């Protein structure tokens, strides 16, 4: 283990990053000698017009294009809106060049350059938007739009489908500026062909308020927008896949999309029992034999959520799921002043079978409790959803945005559970239970936003209103036999109860803001926000009555009725500076609220009223240090108020093994976060690296104050502690090497997390310090149209130190080694894929398998002009797939194994048919 960590640490330290050796400088102006800002400057290889590097002019019209030695003929191009292009040819470049003043004329100037034809700029830069021409990106004729992204410098798509651009996460993918079923864009990436796209735009993600008011985006995420070529924005795309296999496994999916100008209509349907979401990255090959998409095993992973670290071994969704999805999406232009962003209808139906085995060790000052449990169950659910969004332009300065959403859910589930708790090998309690839940939930969420601009640039008046109305009903049947053993003998608590729960929640939010510019690059904003929330929770419990043969005996102890209301008003002031290389914004607000709670528990009335006056602030700095180098710093602080359940001092004994009681003396939790992010992308060297570090401190943190009796029964109340903190840091490096038809990508990564927590258990204080180290290495080697090899290694190592526990420390490690192979045979008509993985865990409890081998294989054959693809795939060839997870917290650690999908064989056939303007596309 130590040798592996040392090797990976040395790998990071020996990487030497250096800047470009040469540069081409100049200054751009028009025929009237006015400087031109944001003119695009780029250098191309003459032989294939591929981009060497690009940049843009600053406010003074100056540019500095950084390059290495160029030993072959190249062309410098300069483009600006409504002006002629400038071209200059170089046989070679072996020294820095200064081109001086360059004037662009209104009239087109023809430059005679032998054997070079450039009809459009391959890249354009305008403020925070970078646009790439799809025609300048070389992909196979049958590629999907995902392949376009993979060829753009700085774009990375990991094995889980997460996309980053120069280290920034992509959270929205649009088609013609609108969602294609969903904003994450997975359906679009996997189904739309690349040859219909004209250009790809990368820009900072904006909220709807920022978009309509024209204010600068504050997000650190990226939005990708694919614009369809006007010539192909009229046509029909279809895709159909059906498959059947061993153990009655099946899959079927279909997608049809119709495009005509601003009109887009799409219909999808899918059904399967192989834990696939229908249109996800879980498919082996796309329907055109385009190659392996990544229906890969989702084995070994490490993640940290809050103070809990998960070490996952094995793959697949927990349980075995059957799911069916049907959806309709429509967008259009509705007259001159109305734009239908999206009209979406979705229905999903799923059934999931679950089974698990858990071994938990609960840490206490003088001993450790060992709880072993096994459970099995099933869940059926149905969901119907409708949402739409419309932008209405009342005039050139005034906009309105409407977005209502309605969702209806219904589900039924049952679960059988057996558990036992031991102390030093002696049995303290055991439980055998059956429970079922029959529930229904309806919610309606309307949203409206108004924006009014003025003649003075940057002056904006805005208002928005959104609300949420929801109601849920749940019938919970609980039948359990619970036995407790202590020095006084044996105590039983057997239950046979039916609980009827009804929850009603509503909220109303209104805010109004005014932005006033105080210079061409700075502004101040004033906002007032009002929020009203109300909730009513009713729980009526009836015990089974042998006399009536039904659940008619009212149980007052476990029944309750709670009403709560919160009104909050928040004045806010913010200041923003927006310059070419610097963005800074700061805000401060005051949350003034009152909470009223009226509840009845066990026939007793509880009334609670709390008032809060809580300040918050937010500081954000974004600075461009140089070409491709950015630095971001965030610092924000806020308060969390306790919930009504944590404040109300009643005893909730609905769980026979755990009793909860609120604490009316709880204080508000103050949280302070500091985060730093640095990214550098070198286009010439085709490498990028980034690192980030974050720190969180919590004062008056609300923690569980637990005590245990001699039979292992737990009583939980709540208390405040201060000093809990966490530090997380990470970094990554990516380098692409290309020669002839070969490409090698090297991508080492490293993440670490430290958590310090203190609290109380069994009446005594404790502290825990946990460290999680997660280095990894990913390699990708490609021989164009022949082979792709992807080896990867990942290590998750964790250790925790404790005080005032009988156990001083816990440690564990998970290692995962993967190899993914894809072979393209007979000009790509045959595609042969194999995924191999070895996964091992240390310090897993007895009864859980520590390691396993996992292998998937598949073969696809495309025919009839690649419009049909037949394939066979074998999932989990060795039949060893498993799901083992270790969870480590500040008060317990546990090992868990769940039922997951195992070996099956699937035969399937896919068909695609694309027609544009009445003509069939090949």
MOHU-V456268 format. One record per residue. N is the residue number from 1. PHI is phi as a letter, one per 20 degrees, with the letter a starting at -180 (* if undefined). OMEGA is omega in whole degrees, -180 to 180 (999 if undefined). Layout:
# MOHU-V456268
n & phi & omega
N & PHI & OMEGA
N & PHI & OMEGA
This chain:
# MOHU-V456268
n & phi & omega
1 & * & -179
2 & f & 180
3 & f & 180
4 & f & 179
5 & f & -180
6 & f & -180
7 & f & -179
8 & f & 177
9 & f & 178
10 & f & -180
11 & g & 179
12 & f & -174
13 & f & -178
14 & e & 178
15 & f & -178
16 & d & -178
17 & d & -180
18 & c & -175
19 & e & 178
20 & f & -177
21 & e & -171
22 & c & 176
23 & b & 173
24 & d & -177
25 & d & 175
26 & a & 179
27 & c & -174
28 & d & 176
29 & b & 178
30 & e & -176
31 & f & 177
32 & e & 177
33 & m & 173
34 & e & -177
35 & f & -177
36 & d & 178
37 & e & 177
38 & m & 168
39 & f & -178
40 & e & 180
41 & d & -178
42 & b & 180
43 & d & -177
44 & d & 169
45 & f & -177
46 & f & -171
47 & f & -177
48 & c & 179
49 & m & 177
50 & f & -174
51 & f & 173
52 & e & 177
53 & a & 179
54 & b & 177
55 & b & 179
56 & c & 179
57 & f & 179
58 & e & -178
59 & f & 178
60 & e & -179
61 & m & -176
62 & e & 176
63 & b & 174
64 & b & -177
65 & e & -176
66 & e & -178
67 & b & 167
68 & e & 174
69 & g & 177
70 & d & -173
71 & e & 180
72 & c & -179
73 & g & -178
74 & b & -178
75 & c & 174
76 & e & 180
77 & c & 175
78 & c & -179
79 & c & 174
80 & b & -176
81 & f & 175
82 & m & 178
83 & c & -179
84 & f & 178
85 & e & 177
86 & d & 179
87 & c & 176
88 & b & -176
89 & e & 176
90 & c & 175
91 & f & 173
92 & a & 179
93 & c & -180
94 & c & 176
95 & b & 179
96 & f & -176
97 & c & 173
98 & c & -176
99 & e & 178
100 & m & -179
101 & e & 178
102 & c & -180
103 & d & 175
104 & d & -177
105 & e & 175
106 & f & 179
107 & f & 178
108 & f & 177
109 & d & -179
110 & e & 178
111 & d & 180
112 & e & 179
113 & c & -174
114 & g & 170
115 & m & 177
116 & c & 177
117 & c & 180
118 & c & -176
119 & e & -179
120 & b & 178
121 & f & 179
122 & f & 179
123 & b & 177
124 & c & -180
125 & c & 177
126 & b & -177
127 & l & -175
128 & e & -180
129 & d & 174
130 & d & -177
131 & c & 178
132 & d & 175
133 & f & -180
134 & f & -179
135 & f & -179
136 & e & -179
137 & d & -175
138 & e & 174
139 & c & 179
140 & f & -176
141 & g & -176
142 & d & -176
143 & f & 172
144 & e & -176
145 & f & 175
146 & f & 180
147 & f & 175
148 & f & -179
149 & f & -176
150 & f & -177
151 & e & -178
152 & e & -179
153 & g & 176
154 & n & -179
155 & e & 178
156 & c & 176
157 & c & -176
158 & e & -175
159 & f & 179
160 & e & 179
161 & n & 178
162 & f & -177
163 & d & 173
164 & c & 176
165 & c & -175
166 & l & 177
167 & n & -180
168 & e & -176
169 & f & 176
170 & e & -179
171 & d & 177
172 & b & 173
173 & c & -175
174 & d & 171
175 & d & -174
176 & l & 176
177 & m & -178
178 & c & 179
179 & f & 173
180 & d & -173
181 & m & -177
182 & b & -176
183 & f & 180
184 & f & 168
185 & m & -177
186 & f & -179
187 & f & 179
188 & f & -177
189 & f & -173
190 & e & -172
191 & c & -178
192 & e & -179
193 & f & -177
194 & f & -172
195 & f & 175
196 & e & -174
197 & e & 177
198 & e & 179
199 & b & 179
200 & c & -177
201 & d & 176
202 & d & 180
203 & b & 178
204 & f & -178
205 & f & 178
206 & d & 169
207 & f & 179
208 & f & 178
209 & f & 180
210 & f & -180
211 & f & -175
212 & f & -179
213 & e & 180
214 & n & -180
215 & e & -177
216 & f & 179
217 & f & 179
218 & d & -178
219 & f & 174
220 & d & 177
221 & e & -175
222 & c & 173
223 & d & 176
224 & d & 179
225 & c & 175
226 & e & 176
227 & e & -179
228 & f & 176
229 & g & -178
230 & g & -179
231 & f & -178
232 & d & 179
233 & e & 176
234 & b & -177
235 & r & -177
236 & c & 176
237 & d & 177
238 & c & 178
239 & b & -178
240 & c & 178
241 & c & 175
242 & c & -179
243 & b & 178
244 & b & -175
245 & b & -179
246 & f & -179
247 & l & 179
248 & l & 175
249 & f & -179
250 & b & 173
251 & b & 176
252 & b & 178
253 & b & 179
254 & b & 178
255 & b & 175
256 & c & 180
257 & c & 178
258 & d & -180
259 & d & 171
260 & b & -178
261 & m & 180
262 & e & -178
263 & e & 177
264 & b & 178
265 & c & -179
266 & c & 177
267 & c & 176
268 & c & 175
269 & b & 178
270 & b & 176
271 & b & -180
272 & a & 173
273 & c & 180
274 & c & 176
275 & m & 177
276 & e & 179
277 & e & 176
278 & n & -179
279 & c & -177
280 & c & -180
281 & e & -180
282 & e & 180
283 & e & -177
284 & f & -179
285 & c & 174
286 & f & -168
287 & f & -179
288 & d & 180
289 & m & -174
290 & f & 180
291 & p & -174
292 & f & -180
293 & e & 175
294 & p & 168
295 & e & -173
296 & e & 176
297 & f & -178
298 & d & -176
299 & e & -178
300 & j & 174
301 & b & -180
302 & c & 178
303 & b & 179
304 & c & 177
305 & c & -176
306 & m & 180
307 & d & -177
308 & d & 178
309 & d & -178
310 & d & 174
311 & d & -174
312 & e & 177
313 & c & -179
314 & n & -172
315 & b & 176
316 & n & 177
317 & f & 178
318 & f & -177
319 & n & 177
320 & d & -169
321 & d & 168
322 & d & -176
323 & b & 177
324 & c & -179
325 & c & 175
326 & c & -177
327 & b & 175
328 & c & 178
329 & c & -177
330 & c & 174
331 & c & -174
332 & a & 173
333 & e & -176
334 & d & -177
335 & n & -176
336 & f & -169
337 & d & -179
338 & c & -178
339 & c & 177
340 & e & 180
341 & f & -176
342 & a & 169
343 & c & -169
344 & c & 173
345 & c & -179
346 & c & 173
347 & c & 177
348 & c & -179
349 & c & -177
350 & b & 175
351 & c & -177
352 & c & 175
353 & e & -177
354 & c & 174
355 & b & -177
356 & b & 174
357 & c & -173
358 & c & 172
359 & c & -176
360 & d & 174
361 & d & 179
362 & e & -174
363 & e & 178
364 & c & -175
365 & g & -172
366 & d & -179
367 & a & 179
368 & c & 175
369 & e & 179
370 & d & -180
371 & d & 177
372 & d & -178
373 & b & 174
374 & c & -179
375 & b & 172
376 & b & -178
377 & a & -179
378 & b & -180
379 & c & 174
380 & d & -179
381 & b & 176
382 & c & 179
383 & c & 173
384 & c & -180
385 & c & 176
386 & c & 172
387 & b & -180
388 & b & 178
389 & b & -176
390 & c & 173
391 & d & -180
392 & c & 179
393 & d & -179
394 & f & 172
395 & b & -175
396 & f & -177
397 & d & -171
398 & c & -179
399 & c & 176
400 & c & 179
401 & c & -180
402 & d & -179
403 & b & 174
404 & e & 178
405 & b & 177
406 & c & -180
407 & c & 176
408 & c & -180
409 & c & 171
410 & b & -178
411 & b & 172
412 & c & 180
413 & b & 173
414 & c & -178
415 & b & 173
416 & d & -175
417 & c & 172
418 & c & -180
419 & b & 176
420 & b & -180
421 & c & -177
422 & c & 174
423 & c & -178
424 & l & 178
425 & n & -180
426 & e & -178
427 & f & 178
428 & d & 178
429 & b & 176
430 & b & -175
431 & b & 176
432 & c & -171
433 & c & 171
434 & c & 178
435 & b & 176
436 & c & 179
437 & c & 175
438 & c & -170
439 & c & 176
440 & b & -178
441 & c & 177
442 & c & 178
443 & b & 178
444 & c & -175
445 & c & 175
446 & e & -179
447 & b & 177
448 & c & -179
449 & c & -179
450 & c & 180
451 & c & 179
452 & c & 176
453 & e & 180
454 & c & -177
455 & f & 177
456 & f & -176
457 & g & 178
458 & n & 178
459 & e & -174
460 & b & 172
461 & d & -176
462 & b & 176
463 & b & 174
464 & b & -180
465 & c & 174
466 & b & -179
467 & b & 180
468 & b & 178
469 & c & -178
470 & b & 176
471 & b & 178
472 & c & 176
473 & c & -178
474 & b & 173
475 & d & -177
476 & d & 176
477 & e & -178
478 & c & 177
479 & c & -175
480 & b & 172
481 & d & -175
482 & c & -177
483 & c & -179
484 & d & -178
485 & c & 173
486 & b & -175
487 & f & 180
488 & e & 179
489 & o & -176
490 & d & 177
491 & c & 180
492 & d & 175
493 & c & -179
494 & e & -176
495 & c & 173
496 & b & -168
497 & c & 173
498 & c & 180
499 & d & 176
500 & d & -177
501 & d & 175
502 & c & -178
503 & c & 177
504 & c & -178
505 & c & 175
506 & b & 177
507 & b & 178
508 & c & -180
509 & c & 176
510 & c & 176
511 & b & 177
512 & c & -178
513 & c & 179
514 & c & 180
515 & d & -180
516 & c & 176
517 & f & 177
518 & d & 171
519 & a & -180
520 & f & -178
521 & c & -180
522 & b & -180
523 & b & 177
524 & c & -177
525 & c & 176
526 & d & -178
527 & b & 174
528 & c & -178
529 & c & 176
530 & c & 180
531 & c & 175
532 & c & 179
533 & c & 176
534 & c & -179
535 & b & 174
536 & c & 180
537 & d & 179
538 & c & 179
539 & c & 177
540 & d & -176
541 & d & 176
542 & c & 175
543 & e & 178
544 & f & -179
545 & d & -179
546 & f & -178
547 & f & -178
548 & e & -178
549 & m & -178
550 & b & -180
551 & e & -174
552 & c & -177
553 & e & -174
554 & f & 179
555 & d & -176
556 & f & -177
557 & f & -175
558 & e & 179
559 & e & 180
560 & b & 180
561 & b & -177
562 & c & 172
563 & c & 177
564 & b & -180
565 & b & 178
566 & c & 173
567 & d & -177
568 & b & 175
569 & c & -172
570 & c & 170
571 & f & -176
572 & b & 175
573 & c & -180
574 & c & 180
575 & c & -176
576 & c & 173
577 & d & -178
578 & c & 179
579 & c & -176
580 & g & -176
581 & d & -174
582 & c & 168
583 & c & 179
584 & c & 174
585 & b & -179
586 & c & 180
587 & b & 175
588 & b & 179
589 & b & -179
590 & c & 179
591 & e & 179
592 & d & -174
593 & b & 173
594 & c & -179
595 & c & 175
596 & c & -179
597 & c & 174
598 & c & -175
599 & b & 177
600 & c & 177
601 & c & 180
602 & l & 178
603 & m & -179
604 & d & -179
605 & e & 175
606 & c & 177
607 & d & -176
608 & c & 175
609 & c & -179
610 & c & 175
611 & c & -177
612 & c & 170
613 & c & -168
614 & c & 178
615 & e & 175
616 & c & 175
617 & b & -178
618 & b & 178
619 & c & -178
620 & c & 179
621 & c & 176
622 & c & -176
623 & c & 177
624 & e & -175
625 & f & -178
626 & a & -180
627 & f & 178
628 & n & -178
629 & d & 179
630 & c & 178
631 & c & 178
632 & c & 178
633 & c & 179
634 & c & 171
635 & b & 180
636 & b & -176
637 & b & 179
638 & b & 179
639 & d & 169
640 & d & 179
641 & e & 179
642 & f & 177
643 & e & 179
644 & f & 180
645 & f & 179
646 & f & -177
647 & e & -174
648 & f & -171
649 & e & 176
650 & e & 177
651 & d & 177
652 & e & -176
653 & d & -179
654 & f & 175
655 & e & -176
656 & f & -178
657 & e & -178
658 & c & 175
659 & d & -180
660 & d & 177
661 & b & -178
662 & f & -179
663 & c & -177
664 & f & -178
665 & e & 180
666 & f & 177
667 & d & 178
668 & f & 178
669 & e & 177
670 & d & -176
671 & c & 177
672 & c & -178
673 & c & 175
674 & c & -174
675 & b & 178
676 & c & -179
677 & c & 177
678 & c & -180
679 & c & 176
680 & c & 176
681 & c & -178
682 & d & -175
683 & f & -178
684 & f & 179
685 & f & -178
686 & l & 177
687 & c & 177
688 & b & 173
689 & b & -179
690 & b & 170
691 & b & 178
692 & b & 177
693 & b & -179
694 & c & -180
695 & c & 179
696 & c & 178
697 & c & -177
698 & c & 177
699 & d & -175
700 & l & 178
701 & f & 180
702 & e & -178
703 & c & 175
704 & f & 176
705 & d & -170
706 & d & 171
707 & c & -178
708 & c & 176
709 & e & -175
710 & f & 179
711 & e & 178
712 & n & 178
713 & f & -172
714 & d & 173
715 & d & -175
716 & d & 166
717 & c & -173
718 & c & 180
719 & b & 177
720 & d & 170
721 & c & 179
722 & c & 176
723 & o & 176
724 & f & -176
725 & b & 178
726 & b & 177
727 & c & 174
728 & c & -179
729 & b & 180
730 & a & 179
731 & a & 179
732 & b & -180
733 & c & 179
734 & c & 180
735 & c & 177
736 & d & 176
737 & d & -179
738 & c & 172
739 & b & -177
740 & l & -180
741 & d & -177
742 & d & 178
743 & b & 178
744 & c & 177
745 & d & 179
746 & d & -174
747 & b & 171
748 & e & 178
749 & c & 178
750 & b & 175
751 & c & 176
752 & b & -179
753 & b & 176
754 & c & 178
755 & c & 172
756 & d & 180
757 & c & 172
758 & c & -177
759 & a & -179
760 & c & 174
761 & b & -178
762 & l & 176
763 & n & -179
764 & c & 180
765 & f & 176
766 & b & 172
767 & c & 175
768 & c & 176
769 & c & -177
770 & d & -180
771 & c & 178
772 & c & -179
773 & d & -174
774 & c & 174
775 & e & 179
776 & b & 179
777 & b & 177
778 & c & 177
779 & c & 176
780 & c & 177
781 & c & -177
782 & c & 166
783 & d & -170
784 & g & 176
785 & m & -179
786 & c & -172
787 & b & 170
788 & c & 180
789 & c & -178
790 & c & 172
791 & e & 177
792 & b & 178
793 & c & 180
794 & c & 179
795 & c & 172
796 & c & -177
797 & c & -177
798 & c & 171
799 & b & -178
800 & c & 176
801 & d & -176
802 & c & 169
803 & c & 180
804 & m & 168
805 & d & 175
806 & f & 177
807 & d & -173
808 & e & -176
809 & b & 175
810 & c & 175
811 & b & 179
812 & b & 179
813 & b & 175
814 & c & 178
815 & c & -179
816 & c & 177
817 & c & -176
818 & c & 173
819 & b & 180
820 & d & -177
821 & c & 175
822 & c & 180
823 & d & 177
824 & d & -174
825 & d & 177
826 & l & 178
827 & l & 176
828 & n & 178
829 & f & 173
830 & d & 176
831 & c & -176
832 & d & -177
833 & c & 177
834 & b & 175
835 & c & 178
836 & c & 177
837 & b & 170
838 & c & -175
839 & c & -180
840 & b & 179
841 & c & 174
842 & d & 175
843 & l & 174
844 & e & -177
845 & f & 176
846 & g & -178
847 & n & 177
848 & d & 180
849 & f & -172
850 & e & -177
851 & b & 178
852 & a & 174
853 & d & -177
854 & c & -176
855 & b & 171
856 & d & 176
857 & b & -179
858 & b & 178
859 & c & 180
860 & d & 179
861 & c & 180
862 & d & -178
863 & b & -177
864 & l & -180
865 & l & 177
866 & m & 174
867 & e & 177
868 & c & 176
869 & c & 173
870 & d & -178
871 & b & 174
872 & c & 178
873 & c & 175
874 & d & 179
875 & e & 178
876 & l & -176
877 & g & -176
878 & e & 180
879 & l & -179
880 & d & -175
881 & g & 179
882 & b & 179
883 & c & 177
884 & c & -176
885 & c & 172
886 & d & 178
887 & d & 180
888 & d & 176
889 & c & -180
890 & e & -179
891 & c & 177
892 & b & 168
893 & c & -177
894 & b & 173
895 & d & -174
896 & c & 175
897 & c & -177
898 & c & 173
899 & f & 177
900 & c & -179
901 & f & 179
902 & c & -164
903 & g & 169
904 & b & 176
905 & d & -177
906 & c & 172
907 & d & -177
908 & b & 175
909 & c & -178
910 & c & 179
911 & c & 174
912 & c & 179
913 & b & 180
914 & d & 176
915 & c & 178
916 & c & 179
917 & l & 177
918 & n & -179
919 & d & -180
920 & f & 178
921 & e & 179
922 & e & 999
